[in-house]
Each structure stands twice: as C-alpha cells, then as structure tokens.
Amino acid sequence: METRENNMRVANGWVMVAVLLAAGGLLVYAGYWVIPSQKLIPIVAWGLVTLFWLTLIFGFFALQPNIAGVMTLFGQYRGTVTTPGLNWANPLFLIARVSLRAHNLNAERIKVNDLRGSPIEIAAVVVWKVIDTARAVFDVESHESFVKVQIEAALRHLAMSYPYDTFEGDTISLRGSVDEVSATLKREVQDRVIRAGVSVEEAKISHLAYAPEVAGAMLQRQQAEAVVAARSRIVEGAVGMVEMALAKLEQHKIVELDDERKAAMISNLLVVLCAHSPAQPIVNAGTLYT
C-alpha cells in the first residue's frame, strides 16, 4: 500500500522556549511554597507537574532549509514537517530526517551489449530529489540505494534498445541522438523511481565507448565508413565541376568537342579532381588521335 505525504504543522520553537521558561519559573515559585509545607499530596502533584515540564523540553528539534522531518507516533505516520528553524512537537514523536535537496548521482560505468550485440561501456549522470517524503521513508527500504539500482537497470535497458552508432539507415543511436536518448533515459528512470517519491530533474549519458575487446575493430569500421563517405562527397563534387566546365565551354564557344574528346576531357578532369595526390602535367606534342 502506497503512503501519501501529509503536511504537519508544529509549534514555533522560540515561542515554546518562552512558554516553558515561564512555566519553569512558576514551578520554582510553587516549589518554594509547597516543599516547606511537607504535605504529601501537594508535593506529589508538584513533582508530577515538574516531571511533565521536564518531558516537554525534549520536544524541541531543528530543521535546516530543504530538510524535512517525517513524524511517527507509536509506529504510525503522522505527518511531515518542512518548516526550517527551531520547532517543537510532542516529545513522543520519532523524527526521520529526509533531504529535499537535489542529488547528483554519477552512475558507475557498466558493460552491456547494444541493440546489435556489440559490447559497449556506458555511464550516466542523473539529478534527482525527493518530492514525497512518506514514500521515500515507508515505501522502500532505502530510497538512495533504490534510486541507484533503478538508474543502473534503466541504463542497461536503454543501451540494449539502441545501436551504438548509426549504420545502414538507422535513425536513432546512442552516439548520434543525444537529446532523444537522454529524454528516453530520464523518462524510464522516472517511471522506475516514482514509487520512492523521487523526481528526476535531469539524466544524461556521461560516458559511451565500445568495450576494449572490440574497440579496435569498430574504429577500423568507422574509419572505413568515413573514407567511403568522404570519397562519395569528392566524386559528387567532381562530377558537378565537370558538368560546369563543359557547360561553360559550350556557352562561350571556346572550343567544339566531339563525344570522344568530351569523354577524354571528362576522364582527365575526374582523375585530377578525385586523385589523392596532385596531378602531374603532361605536354602532348601530338593530337588526340595519334
């Protein structure tokens, strides 16, 4: 059964200090008259009142800003106090202090297989805070340990749901879709820790890499794909430049080329534009047909 937080009001501590000091003064004054009388009933009554007064002193407690006090009485939850400063409540209350401040959890690096089965290393940073103190104290054994375990579980599930990188038409990947992956991680962590009264404010991947045993092979694959992509871009640009050169020659009627000469010119221009090394000029002393 889920526990719901109940805000509880308590007495101002400084007001109770004044009240108890005044009551203590009256007790001292009453004792000055009761004890010398040596009458049993008045003395017993004065002693019981004094004992009660001493018990009330133990009702003082202090809370720092963004620290909540969860109050229980004989095992039953009575409410949560969030008023900072000196407070006073029933001395029989047991107080469990819970921090409402933002926590920054740097999850440990874990090894897991991505969607394609490639072993990767992944870690995350999650910012969270308690928004329901009753759930944090009563619905889980330790809300901090619970959050840590659930973040690791969510991170493993996230890594297994996406590929490390984009290949062969994939649209979302761990490395290439940072915003989408972070939003998914935050949503999944929130769904897992809500039962502990915790709100996730931010969740981002802090480390992402292939596992050492496959890092070399994957690096070669990335390099090969980068080379292919670069060469494709170069060829695309070279074809555009050749088209522009032929169009300019025909537009300005600098020279008339038949199909064979056009083919030779296109071949030479593509070799020059797509070659890895600078072109070496060759002087042709004859003609194209000799």
C-alpha positions in Angstrom: 0.0 0.0 0.0 1.4 3.4 -1.0 1.9 6.0 1.7 0.8 9.6 0.9 2.6 12.6 2.4 0.7 14.7 4.9 2.0 18.2 5.8 2.1 18.7 9.5 2.2 21.9 11.5 4.1 22.1 14.7 4.7 24.9 17.3 7.3 27.5 16.9 10.3 26.5 18.9 11.1 30.0 20.2 7.6 30.6 21.4 7.7 27.3 23.3 11.0 28.3 24.8 9.3 31.4 26.3 6.3 29.4 27.4 8.5 26.7 29.1 10.7 29.3 30.8 7.6 31.0 32.2 6.2 27.6 33.3 9.5 26.7 34.9 9.5 30.0 36.8 6.1 29.2 38.1 7.2 25.7 39.2 10.1 27.1 41.1 7.9 29.7 42.8 5.3 26.9 43.6 8.0 24.7 44.9 9.2 27.4 47.2 5.8 27.2 49.0 4.9 23.5 48.5 8.1 21.8 49.7 8.4 23.5 53.1 4.7 22.7 53.8 5.7 18.9 53.9 2.2 18.0 52.8 2.3 14.7 50.7 -0.4 15.4 48.1 0.8 18.9 47.1 4.4 17.7 47.0 3.5 14.7 44.8 1.4 16.9 42.5 4.2 19.4 42.2 6.7 16.6 41.4 4.4 15.2 38.7 4.0 18.6 37.1 7.7 19.2 37.2 8.4 15.8 35.6 5.9 16.7 32.8 7.6 20.0 32.3 11.0 18.3 32.0 9.5 15.9 29.4 8.3 18.8 27.3 11.8 20.0 26.9 12.6 17.0 24.7 10.1 18.1 22.2 12.5 20.7 20.6 14.1 19.9 17.2 15.7 21.9 14.5 15.5 21.6 10.7 17.8 23.0 8.1 16.4 24.5 4.9 15.3 21.8 2.4 15.4 19.2 5.2 12.0 17.5 6.1 11.1 15.7 9.3 8.9 12.7 9.0 7.0 12.3 12.2 5.8 8.9 13.6 4.0 8.1 16.8 4.0 4.6 18.1 4.7 3.2 14.6 2.1 5.3 12.8 2.9 8.0 10.3 1.5 11.4 11.5 2.9 13.9 9.0 5.9 15.7 7.6 7.3 18.9 8.9 9.2 21.1 6.4 9.4 24.4 8.4 13.1 25.3 8.9 14.5 26.5 12.2 13.7 25.6 15.8 10.4 23.7 16.2 8.5 22.0 19.0 6.3 18.9 18.8 5.1 16.1 21.0 8.2 14.6 22.7 6.9 11.1 21.9 7.2 11.7 18.2 10.1 9.9 16.4 11.6 12.1 13.7 13.3 10.8 10.5 15.1 13.5 8.6 14.9 13.4 4.8 16.8 15.7 2.5 14.8 17.6 -0.1 17.9 18.9 -1.8 18.9 17.9 -5.4 21.2 14.9 -5.5 23.8 14.4 -8.3 24.4 10.7 -8.9 27.2 9.7 -11.2 26.3 6.2 -12.1 29.2 3.7 -12.3 30.4 2.6 -15.8 28.8 -0.6 -16.8 29.4 -3.0 -19.7 26.4 -4.1 -21.8 25.5 -5.2 -25.3 23.8 -2.7 -27.6 20.9 -3.4 -29.9 23.3 -5.2 -32.4 25.0 -7.2 -29.7 28.2 -5.2 -29.7 29.7 -4.8 -26.2 29.9 -1.2 -25.1 30.7 0.8 -21.9 28.1 3.3 -20.7 27.6 5.6 -17.7 25.2 8.3 -16.9 24.7 11.4 -14.6 21.3 11.7 -13.0 20.0 14.7 -10.9 17.1 13.8 -8.6 15.4 14.9 -5.5 12.7 13.7 -3.0 9.2 15.1 -3.6 7.3 12.7 -1.4 8.9 12.0 2.0 6.4 9.5 3.1 7.1 7.2 0.1 10.8 7.7 0.5 10.7 6.6 4.1 8.0 4.0 4.2 7.6 2.5 0.7 11.2 1.5 0.1 13.9 0.2 2.3 16.4 2.9 1.4 15.4 5.5 -1.2 19.0 6.4 -2.0 20.0 2.7 -2.7 16.8 2.2 -4.5 17.4 5.1 -6.9 21.0 3.9 -7.6 19.9 0.4 -8.5 17.0 1.6 -10.7 19.2 4.0 -12.6 21.6 1.2 -13.4 18.7 -1.0 -14.5 17.3 1.8 -16.7 20.7 2.4 -18.2 21.1 -1.2 -19.2 17.7 -1.4 -20.8 18.4 1.9 -22.7 21.8 0.5 -24.0 20.1 -2.7 -25.2 17.3 -0.7 -27.0 19.5 1.3 -29.4 22.6 0.7 -31.5 25.9 2.4 -30.6 26.1 4.3 -33.9 24.0 4.8 -37.0 24.6 2.3 -39.7 22.6 1.1 -42.7 19.7 3.5 -42.4 19.2 3.6 -38.6 17.7 6.8 -37.4 18.4 6.8 -33.7 21.7 5.8 -32.0 23.3 6.2 -28.6 26.1 8.3 -30.0 24.3 10.3 -32.7 20.9 11.1 -31.0 22.0 12.6 -27.7 18.8 14.6 -27.0 16.4 11.8 -27.8 18.4 9.2 -25.8 18.7 11.5 -22.8 14.9 12.1 -22.9 14.2 8.4 -23.0 16.6 7.7 -20.2 15.0 10.4 -18.0 11.6 9.1 -18.7 12.5 5.5 -17.9 14.3 6.4 -14.7 11.4 8.5 -13.6 9.0 5.6 -14.2 11.2 3.3 -12.0 11.7 5.6 -9.0 8.3 7.2 -8.7 7.3 4.7 -6.1 10.1 6.0 -3.9 8.7 9.6 -4.0 11.6 10.8 -6.2 11.5 13.2 -9.1 14.2 13.0 -11.8 15.2 16.5 -13.0 18.0 15.6 -15.5 19.5 12.4 -16.9 22.4 12.4 -19.4 24.9 9.9 -20.7 28.4 10.8 -19.3 30.4 8.0 -20.9 29.9 6.0 -24.0 32.5 3.8 -25.8 33.0 0.4 -27.3 34.4 -2.2 -24.9 38.2 -2.6 -25.2 38.0 -6.0 -26.8 36.1 -4.7 -29.9 37.2 -1.0 -29.9 40.0 -1.6 -32.5 37.7 -3.4 -34.9 35.0 -0.8 -34.5 37.4 2.0 -35.0 38.6 0.5 -38.3 34.9 0.2 -39.4 34.3 3.8 -38.5 37.4 4.9 -40.4 36.4 2.9 -43.4 32.9 4.4 -43.4 34.4 7.9 -43.1 36.6 7.3 -46.1 33.7 6.0 -48.2 31.6 9.0 -47.2 34.4 11.4 -48.0 35.2 9.8 -51.4 31.5 9.9 -52.3 31.4 13.6 -51.5 34.5 14.2 -53.5 33.1 12.3 -56.5 29.8 14.2 -56.3 31.6 17.5 -56.3 33.9 16.5 -59.1 31.0 15.5 -61.3 29.4 18.8 -60.7 32.6 20.7 -61.6 33.0 18.7 -64.8 29.4 19.5 -65.8 30.0 23.2 -65.1 33.2 23.2 -67.1 31.6 21.6 -70.2 28.6 23.9 -69.9 30.9 27.0 -69.8 32.9 25.8 -72.8 29.8 25.3 -74.8 28.3 28.6 -73.6 31.3 30.7 -74.6 32.1 28.6 -77.7 35.7 28.4 -76.8 36.2 25.0 -78.4 33.9 22.5 -80.0 34.3 18.9 -78.7 33.0 15.8 -80.2 31.9 12.9 -78.0 35.3 11.2 -77.9 37.1 14.4 -76.9 34.4 15.1 -74.3 34.9 11.6 -72.9 38.7 12.2 -72.7 38.3 15.6 -71.1 35.8 14.2 -68.5 38.2 11.3 -67.7 41.1 13.7 -67.2 39.2 16.1 -65.1 37.8 13.3 -62.9 41.3 11.9 -62.4 42.6 15.3 -61.4 39.8 16.1 -59.1 39.5 12.7 -57.4 43.1 11.8 -57.1 44.8 11.5 -53.7 48.0 13.3 -54.9 48.4 16.4 -57.1 48.2 15.9 -60.8 51.4 15.8 -62.8 51.1 17.8 -66.1 52.0 16.1 -69.3 52.7 18.0 -72.5 51.0 16.4 -75.5 53.1 17.1 -78.6 50.7 15.3 -81.0 46.9 15.1 -81.2 44.3 13.1 -79.5 44.1 10.7 -82.4 47.9 9.9 -82.7 
